[in-house]
Amino acid sequence: MVHQHSSQSRLSPSSDTEDMVMLLAPRLAHFAGVARTEHVTRAAQELQVPQSTLSRAMARLEQDLGVDLFARHGRTLSLTPAGRTFLGSVERALAEIGRAAEEVRADADPATGKVAFGFLHTMGAETVPGLLQAFRTDHPRIRFSLVQNYGEAMLEKLRAGELDLCLTSPVPDAPGLVARRLDEQKLRLVVPADHRLAGRRRIRLAEAAEETFVTLEPGYGLRRITDHLCEEAGFRPRTAFEGEETETLRGLVAAGLGVALLPPPTVPRPGVVELTITGQRAVREIGVAWLEDRPDTPPVAAFKRFLLSRRGSLLPD
């Protein structure tokens, strides 16, 4: 049985895929219901929609596609070859939508949902495990997707929707983001154990103006802080090595390849001496950031409240 369709309402081969999806998506579940029952009346009862509405929807679907999906036999229907081909893809699409809906509902569940949480590499050994342990005392089944990276990379993931929250430094001040200062770490000048300054306990940063520095790569928050503090002390650091991990920098210092401005280590490292800096405020502030105007799921809201409650006590003593 061949139906005559108006060419004016038929999708052209040049139609955008997105336009076609928007046009067809609302009718796919109805089509699958009719194809399953091969009867419009029974399908309308199962789908709880008026029979006339369902009949018009199927006719319009065929019209938009420009092909016959059903052969009509009185009150019953049977799929055409094109209809069977279309049904296979529709059922897979609907199943995928169902799985996606189940996943996002599960991630938003107040008791068992998920938080995508980013943090600096330097906070991975001790700070973050301690935070998660404390949080899960009251929220034992909330799940976490953890991402370690440098500050700018985490903010990019935040803007892309890949993270819900991140701990970063410096505390960002950027359009579209909300950030709250939580704590700060004192930075120390780390020198080799046999260095001329190793016998000191305190030092003014200006005294290291002639030293060779090892630093993190440009783009890292600690690199910007290092450059700023050295500039404040009246010099521009001479950089010999650039890395991605603070403990790698400590290893370079221990090997006698330079000095570095670093936060305290999780575990003391042999071969280096860490000097307190005087005469200027040598710290890095740690803050939590999230996207402005993006609604929180219950687990994200709970973890955000927890982090904000740790203001001033985020870092271990």
Disulfide bonds with the S-S distance in Angstrom:
none
